[in-house]
Amino acid sequence: MQFQQSLSRVQKSIYRIMPDGTTKQINPFTDLEVWTIPGRKNKPITNAKPKNREKIKPSPNGEEYCNFCQSKYFNTPPEKGRLIIQNGQDKILSRLNPDEIFNHPADFRRIPNLFEIVTTDYWKKNYHFQLQGENKKWKERYISQKQGMDHVLGIINLKLKLSGLSPEEINGKNIHEKLEMANAFFCGGHELIVAGKHYQEGAEYTDELCSSGKLTQEEHFQYFKFTIEAMKDIYAQNRYVRYISVFQNWLHDAGASFDHLHKQLVALDEWGSSVERELNLVGQYPNIYNELAVNFASYNNLVIAENDHAIAFVDIGHIHPTLVIYSKSENFRPTDHNDKELRGFSNLVHACHAAMGSNISCNEEWYYCPRDTIVPMPWHILIKWRINNPAGFEGGTKIHINPMQVTDIRDQMVPRLYDLRDKKIIDGFKIAEECPLKPNSLRYIRYVKC
């Protein structure tokens, strides 16, 4: 009884609407305090055509608009995997050889990040991690071909140049040093999952990029599934990995280096303070994700979509306008979701991206239960719209100003969801007032002994 009463008190304090219309929010999982002040910076979702849009210049060799495009496969490090979708069937090719790279265009590619956040050298020096097993055989096979050796050395030289080394310094490094550096391409833990298309189908102008929302529901499901297969392989290849950070930066304002759709995976030997905090809260309040996330959103009419496997709503207490999608599955890790659960979850994430459009810079962040804990944490994804910048007021007070009311976000998203469903671009879930909103719908709680 005391546990239920404490959560009820928290529910009343985390979201307040003042007489003048100001909303004061405190995120129950981060303690971040956020205010939205009426009329200050209300920014509607807009996908107006930018004034500087240009006609796409045709390319006879396939897309070649950035280094992630299909005609520039050798501009990135060796390919760890490729997903090909043909006639409704998906096929994964792993650890490709250089002579296989242009055999068939990829729908999605898995490649090493040229500049790792957590480097291969980090794992080597701190854990004595080495290139070994099938990755070692793959490297030997790859560089045994002249095309492969030229590719690897060319990418290493590019990395050294971008790191600020002069031509003399680059030439001063011998081949053995460079090939040792290239181990990061074959066993590193910072990877990219890159979409095959730069522009959306039928695009005529440069602003018509292929975003997550411009994929089909099936393509988006395969994008998620391929990302999760990469997670499994990273865990299998490096036993010291405790958690893999998965995120997507869309457009420059969200931190993207290229305006070409891709996710990033970064292997870590820690959970990170955010995950640790949430797991500590679950230990104290086992049903917290139901009570202070899903149930709270339901009671305050913030839910925008729901199906049997997931629920999406506008979240409170974030610096940027934020949507959140929770998996309802009793399997609380992405790697444990079956295809049916994953498809249901993917459909709602895809619908949120489709409804917000391609021209909003955003971060997609994955949160899930680490593999080395028994404390459950439901898999959920935050989509944060990078439409505002924190200022001095926020730094000094730790009160953050979010330009959009959560209800305004809801009221702009819902009509778009209906419109997209009517056009049969998205399907397979209920929207807004159609949602059943059953209390305690997240099933992770089955694993908690209260």
ABEGO torsion letter per residue (X at the ends): XAAAAAAAAAAAAABBBBAAGBBBBBBAAAGBBBBBBBGAABBBBBABBBAABBBBBBBAAEBBABAABAAAAAABBBBABBBBBBGGBBBBBBGBBAAAAAABBBABBBBBBABBABBAAAAAAAAGBBBBEAAAAAAAAAAABAAAAAAAAAAAAAAAAAAGBBAAAAAABBAAAAAAAAAAAAABABBBBBBABABBBGBABAABBBBAAABBAAAAAAAAAAAAAAAAAAAAABAABABBBBBBBBEAAAGBABBBBBBBBBBBABAEAAAAAAAAAAAABAAAAAAABAAAAAAAGABABBBAABBBBBBBGBABBBBBBBBABABABAAABBAAAAAAAAAAAAAAAAAAEAABBBBBBBBBBBAABABBBBBBBBBBBBABBBBAAAAAAGBBBBABBAAAAAAAAAAAAAAAAAAGABBGBBBEAABAGBBGABAAAAABBX
